[in-house]
Amino acid sequence: MGPMTISRNEYEISTDRGRLDLSFIHDFLANQSYWAKNIPFEVMQRSFENALCFGVYHQDRQIGFARVITDFATTAYVGDVFINEAHRGKGLGKWLMESILSHPDLLGLRLWFLGTRDAHGLYGKYGFKKVINTPLMERLMAILNPDVYKKKEQR
């Protein structure tokens, strides 16, 4: 399927990679997010090459982002989700999640997962549950290296 664009009032969500404002996204991820602090531009850019990216736009200016890493058959990881602070509180994060979960290329997947420190309420509305106290907990394993970008800078 080619790029998808949906509109609501003055806002759009698009999977068109050509519209992504990489400088805007990098600024947020490297300087404002807790999960990708100090991420090098090149690493961020490479991460988009193997993901389905969703840009959120207000009057053609990017104000939000999310990406999905997936095999388009069984599994998807949702990451780097954010809405610019000036546009929060307008239901855009909910609309973004609805758009991701209803994307035609992502329907019928067996496993969706993500990580969050503070948005459990938002993701819970879409069926995401904490792994603890679920059968998945017994199966899920991970390697987490949250300071990887900091370590690279110190070399």
Secondary structure as the mmCIF struct_conf table of DSSP 4:
data_model
#
loop_
_struct_conf.conf_type_id
_struct_conf.id
_struct_conf.beg_label_comp_id
_struct_conf.beg_label_asym_id
_struct_conf.beg_label_seq_id
_struct_conf.end_label_comp_id
_struct_conf.end_label_asym_id
_struct_conf.end_label_seq_id
STRN STRN1 THR A 5 ARG A 8
TURN_TY1_P TURN_TY1_P1 ASN A 9 GLU A 10
STRN STRN2 TYR A 11 SER A 14
HELX_RH_3T_P HELX_RH_3T_P1 ARG A 17 ARG A 19
HELX_RH_AL_P HELX_RH_AL_P1 LEU A 22 ASN A 31
TURN_TY1_P TURN_TY1_P2 GLN A 32 GLN A 32
BEND BEND1 TYR A 34 ALA A 36
TURN_TY1_P TURN_TY1_P3 LYS A 37 ASN A 38
HELX_RH_AL_P HELX_RH_AL_P2 PHE A 41 GLU A 49
TURN_TY1_P TURN_TY1_P4 ASN A 50 ASN A 50
BEND BEND2 ALA A 51 ALA A 51
STRN STRN3 LEU A 52 HIS A 58
TURN_TY1_P TURN_TY1_P5 GLN A 59 ASP A 60
STRN STRN4 ARG A 61 THR A 70
BEND BEND3 PHE A 72 THR A 74
STRN STRN5 THR A 75 ILE A 83
HELX_RH_3T_P HELX_RH_3T_P2 GLU A 85 HIS A 87
TURN_TY1_P TURN_TY1_P6 ARG A 88 GLY A 89
BEND BEND4 LYS A 90 GLY A 91
HELX_RH_AL_P HELX_RH_AL_P3 LEU A 92 LEU A 101
TURN_TY1_P TURN_TY1_P7 SER A 102 SER A 102
HELX_RH_3T_P HELX_RH_3T_P3 PRO A 104 LEU A 106
TURN_TY1_P TURN_TY1_P8 LEU A 107 GLY A 108
BEND BEND5 ARG A 110 ARG A 110
STRN STRN6 LEU A 111 LEU A 114
BEND BEND6 ARG A 117 ASP A 118
HELX_RH_AL_P HELX_RH_AL_P4 HIS A 120 GLY A 124
TURN_TY1_P TURN_TY1_P9 LYS A 125 GLY A 127
BEND BEND7 VAL A 131 VAL A 131
TURN_TY1_P TURN_TY1_P10 ILE A 132 ASN A 133
BEND BEND8 THR A 134 THR A 134
HELX_RH_3T_P HELX_RH_3T_P4 PRO A 135 GLU A 138
TURN_TY1_P TURN_TY1_P11 ARG A 139 ARG A 139
TURN_TY1_P TURN_TY1_P12 PRO A 146 ASP A 147
HELX_RH_AL_P HELX_RH_AL_P5 VAL A 148 GLN A 154
#
